[in-house]
Amino acid sequence: MQPSSVSPADGGGFTSCQHLLTTDLRYRNVYWYMLGFKLMGYLNYDNENKELEFEKKIKLDGDGQKNGTLIISNLMQNDSAVYFCAAYYTVLRILSV
């Protein structure tokens, strides 16, 4: 996954991320990290899951399957960073005992 660039607007900014994988893998999570691989939060399908430190600073939007958007409010100089997104897929296996 490759994010677009951050665009400041009204003191906030956002970056979007999407992948175009056409395999049978079931992607359902989009994770967002800051440089140093500090987890900010993730989308599980369209449900937001934010780390406590970023609870009031970010909003996560998208479907969690192919698209995700990180929205950062009240941009400050210390928000200047490299941001990463990553897709995660789940492999389901049924075990018989």
Order of alpha helices (4+ residues) and beta strands (2+ residues): beta-beta-beta-beta-beta-beta-beta-beta
